């Protein structure tokens, strides 16, 4: 008989987030679903983050604390995965927060099931409701390409590990690669492969905080070269296991390269333009192999003009959603 109140493990990597950590942890401690194990992984914070984490550990027995020293978010999540006891797993970034009923809502359609995950919509505005009605769900099964496209539905967190509640068995043989960034999208295809069913919940349950120090907002650096390893991981996965989705995976890689090239244009430094040229060359190669978008990458100067126009439009949420539908 299925456990009606299964343990849910919440994994929260922490690094220098003293300004937002209380908000994040309060959103967990006040969940309407209470059977939780909350694993905090402090990655050598130099601000008050560790003190804040220890306060919660001391006042609520559901919290556990792991300390590591500057090993990065991938290792932090992996250390959390190695310690989980729950039947279901959630990842939460320490500068984000969730609605009070988020875990209860995400658990409801997947409780008692294996090889499944649910996912909620998210908001970039700090105005989440703590009580949701008229909840609708959509269940996606079948071919892996259908599940990949479902995860990319507009308004959902796409390939990010947060925003989802997973059955534990999905991560039985999956760990994040040791990359400074893009470690999350590197594993999304194996994660989707392990999920026989994906459930979309039509409610915004996640507040995704956009802060200047966020990895998606910082300037171009050597870390951004991890995109090439990420692309290689995704393409090799498709070649070895699902050659029928290979052209679609090339398209996904081109999309992410486009996004990094957009950041290179914004950055404007000589270092960022070296990366831009390498990514442009890779997209030319991917376009030729997959016979997609060859005209888009025909001329680098015309492409730069296209990206500059895209930057002007990118802040519009409707335009972003439309672009996602057109490009995937």
C-alpha positions as CSV (number, residue, x, y, z in Angstrom):
1,X,0.0,0.0,0.0
2,X,1.4,3.5,-0.9
3,X,2.4,5.8,1.8
4,X,-0.2,8.6,1.8
5,X,2.2,11.0,3.5
6,X,5.6,10.1,2.0
7,X,8.8,11.9,3.0
8,X,9.8,14.7,0.6
9,X,13.5,15.7,0.6
10,X,14.2,19.3,-0.3
11,X,17.8,20.1,-1.4
12,X,19.0,23.7,-1.0
13,X,22.5,24.7,-2.0
14,X,23.7,27.8,-0.2
15,X,26.4,30.3,-1.1
16,X,26.5,33.9,0.2
17,X,22.8,34.5,0.1
18,X,22.3,36.1,3.5
19,X,19.9,38.7,2.0
20,X,17.4,36.1,0.8
21,X,18.0,32.9,2.7
22,X,15.5,33.6,5.5
23,X,12.8,34.2,2.8
24,X,13.7,30.9,1.2
25,X,13.7,28.8,4.4
26,X,10.6,30.4,5.8
27,X,8.8,29.4,2.6
28,X,9.8,25.8,3.3
29,X,9.2,25.7,7.0
30,X,5.7,27.0,6.6
31,X,4.6,24.4,3.9
32,X,1.1,23.0,4.3
33,X,2.7,19.6,3.6
34,X,4.9,18.9,6.7
35,X,6.6,15.6,6.2
36,X,9.8,17.1,4.9
37,X,13.5,16.5,5.1
38,X,15.3,19.8,4.3
39,X,18.9,19.4,3.3
40,X,21.0,22.6,3.3
41,X,24.4,22.4,1.7
42,X,26.6,25.4,2.6
43,X,29.4,25.8,0.0
44,X,31.9,27.8,2.1
45,X,29.8,31.0,2.4
46,X,31.7,34.0,3.7
47,X,28.7,36.0,4.8
48,X,26.1,35.2,7.4
49,X,24.5,32.4,5.4
50,X,26.0,29.6,7.6
51,X,24.7,31.3,10.8
52,X,21.2,31.6,9.3
53,X,21.3,27.9,8.2
54,X,22.4,26.8,11.7
55,X,19.6,28.8,13.3
56,X,17.0,26.8,11.3
57,X,18.8,23.5,12.0
58,X,18.6,24.2,15.7
59,X,14.9,25.2,15.7
60,X,13.4,22.6,13.4
61,X,14.5,18.9,13.4
62,X,13.5,18.5,9.7
63,X,16.6,20.6,8.7
64,X,20.0,19.0,8.1
65,X,23.2,20.8,7.3
66,X,26.1,19.7,5.1
67,X,29.2,21.9,4.8
68,X,31.5,21.8,1.8
69,X,34.2,24.3,0.8
70,X,33.9,26.0,-2.6
71,X,33.0,22.9,-4.6
72,X,30.2,24.5,-6.6
73,X,26.5,24.0,-7.0
74,X,26.8,20.7,-8.9
75,X,28.7,19.1,-6.0
76,X,26.3,20.6,-3.5
77,X,23.3,19.1,-5.2
78,X,25.1,15.7,-5.6
79,X,26.0,15.7,-1.9
80,X,22.3,16.4,-1.1
81,X,21.2,13.5,-3.4
82,X,23.6,11.2,-1.7
83,X,21.9,11.9,1.7
84,X,18.2,12.0,0.8
85,X,15.9,9.7,2.6
86,X,12.6,10.8,0.9
87,X,10.6,9.1,-1.7
88,X,10.3,12.4,-3.6
89,X,13.0,15.1,-4.2
90,X,12.8,18.8,-4.8
91,X,15.6,21.3,-5.6
92,X,15.2,24.8,-4.4
93,X,17.7,27.7,-5.0
94,X,18.5,29.6,-1.9
95,X,17.5,33.0,-3.3
96,X,14.1,31.7,-4.5
97,X,10.9,30.8,-2.5
98,X,7.7,28.9,-3.0
99,X,4.1,29.1,-2.2
100,X,2.9,27.6,1.1
101,X,1.0,24.9,-0.6
102,X,3.6,24.2,-3.4
103,X,4.8,20.8,-2.2
104,X,1.2,19.7,-1.4
105,X,0.0,20.6,-4.9
106,X,3.0,19.1,-6.7
107,X,2.8,15.9,-4.7
108,X,-0.9,15.3,-5.2
109,X,-0.9,14.0,-8.8
110,X,2.3,11.9,-8.4
111,X,1.9,10.5,-4.9
112,X,2.4,6.7,-4.9
113,X,3.9,6.7,-8.4
114,X,7.5,6.1,-9.6
115,X,9.5,7.3,-12.6
116,X,7.5,10.6,-12.6
117,X,7.9,14.2,-11.9
118,X,5.5,17.2,-11.6
119,X,6.3,20.8,-12.4
120,X,4.8,24.1,-11.7
121,X,4.8,27.5,-13.4
122,X,7.0,30.2,-11.9
123,X,6.9,34.0,-11.5
124,X,9.6,36.7,-11.5
125,X,7.3,38.8,-9.3
126,X,7.2,38.4,-5.5
127,X,3.4,38.0,-5.4
128,X,2.7,34.3,-5.0
129,X,-0.6,33.2,-3.6
130,X,-0.5,30.9,-0.6
131,X,-3.8,29.2,-1.5
132,X,-4.6,27.8,-4.9
133,X,-7.9,26.7,-6.3
134,X,-9.1,25.5,-9.7
135,X,-5.9,23.5,-10.1
136,X,-5.6,21.8,-13.5
137,X,-3.0,19.2,-14.5
138,X,-1.9,17.8,-17.8
139,X,-0.2,14.4,-17.9
140,X,2.3,13.6,-20.7
141,X,3.5,10.1,-21.5
142,X,4.7,8.3,-24.6
143,X,7.7,9.2,-26.8
144,X,10.6,11.0,-25.3
145,X,10.3,13.9,-27.8
146,X,6.8,14.6,-26.5
147,X,8.1,14.7,-22.9
148,X,11.0,17.0,-23.8
149,X,8.6,19.4,-25.5
150,X,6.2,19.3,-22.6
151,X,9.0,20.4,-20.2
152,X,9.6,23.4,-22.4
153,X,5.9,24.6,-22.2
154,X,5.6,28.3,-21.8
155,X,5.5,29.6,-18.2
156,X,7.3,26.6,-16.8
157,X,11.0,26.5,-15.7
158,X,12.0,24.3,-18.7
159,X,15.3,22.5,-18.2
160,X,16.1,23.9,-14.7
161,X,16.1,21.4,-11.8
162,X,14.0,23.6,-9.6
163,X,10.2,24.0,-10.1
164,X,9.8,20.3,-10.1
165,X,9.0,17.4,-7.7
166,X,10.7,14.1,-8.7
167,X,10.2,10.5,-7.6
168,X,13.5,9.5,-6.0
169,X,14.2,6.7,-8.5
170,X,14.8,9.2,-11.3
171,X,18.1,10.2,-9.7
172,X,19.1,6.6,-8.8
173,X,21.9,6.7,-11.4
174,X,22.0,10.4,-12.3
175,X,24.3,13.0,-10.8
176,X,25.2,16.6,-11.9
177,X,28.4,16.9,-13.9
178,X,31.2,18.9,-12.4
179,X,30.6,22.1,-14.4
180,X,30.6,25.6,-13.1
181,X,27.4,26.4,-15.0
182,X,25.1,24.5,-17.4
183,X,25.4,21.5,-15.0
184,X,21.6,21.5,-14.8
185,X,20.7,21.4,-18.5
186,X,23.4,18.7,-18.9
187,X,21.3,16.1,-17.2
188,X,17.8,17.1,-18.3
189,X,17.6,14.5,-21.1
190,X,18.5,11.5,-18.9
191,X,16.1,12.9,-16.3
192,X,13.3,13.0,-18.9
193,X,14.3,9.5,-20.1
194,X,13.7,8.2,-16.6
195,X,10.3,9.9,-16.2
196,X,7.6,7.7,-17.8
197,X,5.2,10.5,-17.0
198,X,5.5,14.2,-16.6
199,X,2.7,16.2,-14.9
200,X,2.2,19.9,-15.6
201,X,0.4,21.9,-12.9
202,X,-1.2,25.1,-14.1
203,X,-0.3,27.3,-11.1
204,X,2.6,29.6,-10.3
205,X,4.1,28.1,-7.2
206,X,7.7,29.4,-7.5
207,X,9.2,32.8,-7.1
208,X,12.3,32.9,-9.3
209,X,14.3,35.9,-8.0
210,X,16.3,37.7,-10.6
211,X,19.3,39.2,-8.8
212,X,22.5,40.8,-10.1
213,X,24.7,38.1,-8.6
214,X,22.7,35.3,-10.2
215,X,24.7,33.0,-12.5
216,X,22.3,34.0,-15.4
217,X,23.1,37.7,-14.9
218,X,26.8,37.9,-14.3
219,X,29.3,38.9,-17.0
220,X,30.9,36.5,-19.5
221,X,33.8,34.5,-18.0
222,X,35.8,31.3,-18.5
223,X,32.9,29.5,-16.9
224,X,30.7,30.1,-19.9
225,X,32.9,27.8,-21.9
226,X,31.2,25.0,-20.0
227,X,28.4,25.4,-22.7
228,X,30.6,23.3,-25.1
229,X,30.8,20.4,-22.6
230,X,27.0,20.6,-22.0
231,X,26.3,20.5,-25.7
232,X,28.6,17.5,-26.1
233,X,26.8,15.6,-23.3
234,X,23.4,16.3,-24.8
235,X,24.4,15.4,-28.4
236,X,26.2,12.2,-27.3
237,X,23.1,11.1,-25.3
238,X,20.9,11.5,-28.4
239,X,23.3,9.8,-30.7
240,X,23.7,6.8,-28.4
241,X,20.1,6.3,-27.2
242,X,17.6,8.3,-29.3
243,X,19.0,9.1,-32.8
244,X,15.5,10.1,-33.9
245,X,15.7,13.2,-31.6
246,X,19.2,14.2,-32.7
247,X,18.2,17.1,-34.9
248,X,15.9,18.4,-32.2
249,X,18.8,18.3,-29.7
250,X,21.0,20.2,-32.2
251,X,18.2,22.8,-32.2
252,X,18.2,22.9,-28.4
253,X,22.0,23.4,-28.4
254,X,21.8,26.2,-31.0
255,X,19.1,27.9,-28.9
256,X,21.4,27.9,-25.8
257,X,24.3,29.0,-27.8
258,X,22.2,31.9,-29.2
259,X,21.3,32.9,-25.6
260,X,25.0,32.9,-24.6
261,X,25.9,34.9,-27.7
262,X,23.2,37.4,-26.8
263,X,25.0,37.8,-23.4
264,X,28.3,38.2,-25.2
265,X,26.8,41.1,-27.2
266,X,25.6,42.7,-24.0
267,X,28.9,42.2,-22.4
268,X,30.9,43.7,-25.3
269,X,34.3,42.8,-24.0
270,X,37.1,41.4,-26.2
271,X,37.0,38.2,-24.1
272,X,33.2,37.8,-24.7
273,X,33.6,38.3,-28.4
274,X,36.1,35.5,-28.6
275,X,33.5,33.2,-27.1
276,X,30.9,34.7,-29.4
277,X,32.9,33.7,-32.5
278,X,33.4,30.1,-31.2
279,X,29.7,29.7,-30.5
280,X,28.8,31.1,-33.9
281,X,31.1,28.6,-35.6
282,X,29.6,25.8,-33.6
283,X,26.1,26.9,-34.6
284,X,27.1,27.0,-38.2
285,X,28.4,23.4,-37.8
286,X,25.2,22.3,-36.1
287,X,23.0,24.0,-38.7
288,X,24.9,22.3,-41.5
289,X,24.7,18.8,-39.9
290,X,21.0,19.1,-39.0
291,X,20.0,21.1,-42.1
292,X,18.2,23.7,-39.9
293,X,18.7,27.5,-39.7
294,X,21.5,27.6,-42.2
295,X,20.4,31.0,-43.4
296,X,20.4,32.4,-39.9
297,X,24.1,31.7,-39.5
298,X,25.2,32.5,-43.0
299,X,26.7,35.9,-42.2
300,X,28.1,36.8,-38.8
301,X,27.4,40.6,-39.1
302,X,23.8,40.0,-40.1
303,X,23.5,37.6,-37.2
304,X,24.9,40.2,-34.8
305,X,22.2,42.6,-36.0
306,X,19.5,40.0,-35.4
307,X,20.8,39.4,-31.9
308,X,20.8,43.1,-31.1
309,X,17.2,43.3,-32.1
310,X,16.4,40.2,-30.0
311,X,18.0,41.8,-27.0
312,X,15.5,44.7,-27.3
313,X,12.6,42.3,-27.4
314,X,13.8,39.8,-24.8
315,X,12.5,41.6,-21.7
316,X,9.0,41.2,-23.0
317,X,7.5,38.1,-21.4
318,X,5.0,37.5,-24.2
319,X,7.8,37.8,-26.8
320,X,9.9,35.3,-24.9
321,X,7.1,32.8,-24.7
322,X,6.4,33.2,-28.4
323,X,10.0,32.7,-29.3
324,X,10.2,29.5,-27.2
325,X,7.3,28.1,-29.2
326,X,8.8,29.1,-32.5
327,X,12.3,27.9,-31.8
328,X,11.4,24.5,-30.2
